[in-house]
């Protein structure tokens, strides 16, 4: 789950990581009042989950209270990559001497937590990684040992920090690691982390993404920080129906029962020239109500030209799955072509039921992927 910058900074404050003063405004008048309270130049920043706010004009330096009000007027209501700005963070401006990047992510490949840092702070870290990967320092922290002192010191030295700034950096890095672990984060980063003209460390921006699988451990926190207005409506509907859904940019809707099967399905579609429109996992079984909800969610995406069901019958019997799909399709009429790959327990009986209902079925994933890609391309060409 993503949260806003002001929410992430509030969490950083709990770990004594230095951040600027800042308050949230939902109107230009509120922004002006906050700027008056600070009594100095401020920065007005759009609060949306989308990246690239600065390039889109969603971050504006405001030397006077009138400028803060005018900039809030410009930013509120702005569309940034599909997110409409409904609130801004008004924060006091800092005198920046040098910018750095500090972040950490779950590294599934190494089964650890990778800490990344760069002296190229303030830039998109993805651009730095692409154009100058040697400028990013990476350290792998063992989940049981944590970020050790010598590792934090190595990063500080690698950044070229003067001796009198290394201790402060090490403290921030270790506290950030504590926040990362305690809150079950997938990503936690400060960009930029700056040294001010006065020689102080300051986190100017923060990004935090929670691991959704840890929601049961932070239920109240998730409820208090979740901004439904920033989430994809289909993802909200899927969550309420007990489904896992991630929207993508393609035109083939994918309904599967299992995350691994979803990965294989999307890989196969790409192999045969298709583009998945989503990742929709209905979990174990394929009861009519879940199938109905899945199709309804997929059809809410106007880009979808065809749907692929890829269902593995394990404990769940294939014939039961087939009846569930038919019942679901009867409940929600659609003209979008559907291809169903059914394999596993009683799959032969299941495919027979599907064929009797005039539904396209396939025995292998390769066959199903080629069929649905072909259909999607024909419909795309004919639109």
N, C-alpha and C positions, 0 to 999 in steps of 0.2 A: 504494500500500500504506500503510495506516495503522499507526502504532506507538503504544506507550504513552507517557504523560507522562514517566516516568522515563527512557525511552530517548531521547526528544526532548531532555530536559534534558542528557543525557550528550553529545549532539551540540553543544548550545549551549556547554557547557564547553570543547569543543575550539576554540571561537572566542573564548574569554575573555569570554563574556557571563556576567555574575554570576548565579548561581542558588544556592538554599539547599542546605545539606547534606541528604542524604536517602538512605535505604536501603529496599530492598524486603523485605517480610515476607509469609510465606504462612500463618503461624499467629499467634494472639493472643500467645503467649509470645515469639515473635520480635519482634513489634511492641513489647512491653514492654521487651525487652532493648535495642532500638534507642533507645527513649525514655530509658532509663537512661543509655545511652552519651552522648546529647546533653546530659542534665542540665538540661533546660529544657522549657517547654511545646512541644508538637509538634502537627502536623496529620496526621491519618490519612486517606489519600485512596485511594478505589477505583481500581484500574487496569483499566479496560475501554475499548474503543474507542468505545462509545456516548457521546453527548453528554448534558448535563443531569445530571451526577453530583451536583452540589450540591443541586439541587432534589429529587433522589431520595433524599437522605440519605446519599450516598456520600462526603461530605467532612465530617470532624468535628474541631473544635478540641479538643485534649486537654491540659488544664493540668497533669496529673500522669501518672506512669507507669501508675498503676492505671487512669486514665481512658483512656490509650492502649490498654491491653489490652482494656478493656471495649468501646471503640469499634471496635477491630479485630474483636472477636467479633461485633458487630452488622453490620459491613460485609462481612466475608468470607462468601460464600455468598449475598449479596444478588443479586436479579435486577434489573438495570438495563436496561430496554428490550430484554430478551431475552438479555443478556449476564450470565452468572453470575460474580460477583467471586471470583477465585482468588488474588489477591495485592493487597497495599496498599502504597502508598508512605508511609513515615513520614518526615516532613520537619520541620525546626525551624520554629517559628512566627515570623513577622516582625511588627515593629511598623510598621504601614502608615500613612503620612502622606497619600499620594495615589496613586490608581490610574489607569493609562493602558492603551490598547490599541495594539499595533503588530503588523502582519501584512503578508504579501505573497502574491500569487497570480499564476498565469499568466493573462494577459488575452488570450484568443484574438482578441477583437474588434479590439483595437488592436495585436495582434502584439507585445506588450511585457509587462512585469512591473509590475503595479500595487502600489504600496506604500500601505497604508491605516493611518491612525492616528486615535486619538480620545482626548479627555480623559474619555470615559465608559467607562473600563476597568472590568473586573470583570463587566460585563453581557454578555449574548449580543450579539455584534456585529450579528447579523441583526436583532435587535429594535431596536437603535439605528438601523440603516439604514432600517428600516421606519417607525419613529416619529419619528426626528429625523435625517434624512439629512444635514442641514447640519452636524451635529456630527462627521461623518467627513471627514477630510482625505485626498484621493487624489492621488498623484503617479505619473506613468508613467515608468518607467526604460527607457531604450533598452537592449536586450540586449547591444549592442556597446559601449556607453559605460558601462553600469552605473549605480549610484546615485551621483550626483555630490554633491560637498560642498554646493553651494548648494541642492540639492533637500532634502538631509537638514536643512539649516539652516532652510529654509522650513517644513518639517514641525514642527521644534522651536518655531519662532516661532508657527506656527499653533496649536500646543497651548497656547500661553500660558506656556511654561516660563520660569522666571527665568533670567537670563543665566548664573548659575553652574551651571545644570543642563543647558544646551544642548549643551555639548561632550560630556558623558557620554552624552547621548541620541544624538547624531550618531554616536559611536563604536559604540554598540550597534546602531543602524540599519544602518550600513555592514557591520558584522560579520555581522549577520543576513542581509543580502543576499548576502554571500560564502557563507554556509552554504547559502542557498537555491540558488544556482547550482551550487556544488560537489557538492551531493547530488541534483541534478535533482528538486527538489521541485515539487509542484503547489500546495501550501499550506504556509506556515510562519508561525506566529503566536505571540505572547506575550500572554497575557491572564489576569491583569493583569500589566503591567510597572509596578512600583511604585517610589516614592521612600519610603524608610523614615523613621521618626522621627529616625534618626541621619543622614539626608541622603544615603543611598546608594541607587543604582539596584539593583533586584533583579527577576529574572524569576520570578514565583511559579507560573506554569503555562505549558505549552508544548504546541502541537499541530503535528505534522508529518505530511504525506501525500506519499509519494514518487510520482513519475510511473512507472507500471508499464512504460511503453515504454522506460524507461532501465534496466531490470533487468539487461540484459546488461553494463552498465558498472559495476554495483555488486552483482555476484552474491553475493559473500561477505557483504556488508553486509545484503542482503535476507535471506539464509539465517539470519544471526545474529539479526535483529530480528523476523522473521516470527513471529506467534503464531497458529498454525492454529486454536487453540481459540476465537479471536475472529472467524474468518472463516466465511462461509456455507458449509456442507458442499457444496452444489451447485456453488459457485464453485471449491472445491478440486478436485472431481471434473472440472469443465470444464477447469480449467487443466491437469490431468494428461492430459486427452484432446486437448489442443491447441485447445480452443474458448474463445471469449470469452463470458462469461456474467455478466449483472448481474441480480439479482433485483429485481422491482418489486412493487407491491401489487395488481395487477389479476388477471383470471381468464382471459386469453387468452395462451397460450404462443406465442412468436414465434421461428421458425427462419428465418434469412436467411443470405445469403452476401455480406457486405460491411457495413461500419459505416454508410455512407451509406444503403444500402437499409434498414438497421434503423431509422434515424431516420425515413425516409419511411413505413415500415410502421407505426411507433408513432403517427406523426401521423395517418395514415389511420384507424387504429382509433379514436383519440380523436375524429376528425371525425364518425365514424358512431356515436358514443356508447359505444364499447368502452373497456376498460381493459387495457393490456398487463401480463402477469404477469412478463415478463422481457425481456431483450435477449440473444439467443443467436446468435452469429455463427459459422457453421461454416467460414467462409473459402472459398477456391477449391474448386470441385468439390463433390460431394455423395455421397461414397463411402458404402457401406452401413455401415461401422463407425462413421463419424462421425454418420450419421443415427441409428443405434442409440443411440450415446452421448447425442446431443442429446435424443431422445425420453425416454430414461431419466432424464436430468437434469430435464427439464420435468415429467415425471410425478411426480417426488419432491415437487413443490409441490402440496399437496392443494387449493389454491384454483383450480387450472387446470380450466376447463370445456370448453375447445376449443383446438385448435392451428392456427396459420396458418403454412404454409411459403410464403415469398416468395423464389423462386430466380431469379436472372438467369443464363441460359446465355450465356457469352461464348466463351472458348476451349473451355470445357467444353460438351459437347453436351447439349441438352435431353433426348434419349432416354436418354443415359447417366445423367443426373440422375434421371429417372423410375425407371429400373431400380434405382438406388441407394436411392431412397426406399422402393420396394416391398420390396427385400431387407431394409432396416432395419426396416420395419414387420412383416415376417414373423418377424424375430428377436425382436421384443418385442411381444407381443400387447397391444392396448389397446382399450378401448371408448370412449375419448375421441374425439369427432369431429375430423376433420382436413380442412382446406381447403388446397389447394395452388395457388398462382399460379406458373405457369411461363412464362417469356418469354425470347426470345433464340434463339440457334442451335438449330435442330431442335426448337423448342418445340411445333410442331404434332404432330410424331411423339411427343414426350414426353407431351403431354396425352392423345393417343389411348391410349398405354400405361396411363396412370393411369385413364382411363375404363374400359378393359377390366378393370382390377383393382377396379372399383367404388369408386374414390376420387373425392372431390369436387375438381374443378379449376376454375380461372378464368383468363381471359385477361388481365384488367386488375387492377391493385391495388385499384381502387375496388370492382369486383365481388367480389373475394375478401374485402375488409375487411367489406363489408356482409353477406356470407354468414356469416362467422365470428362477427361481432358478434351477428347474429340467433340463431345457434345457442347462443352462450354465454348470452345473455339467457334463452332458453327453458329451458336446463338449470339456470340459476341460479334461475329462478322455480319449477322443478319439484323442487328439492332438498328 
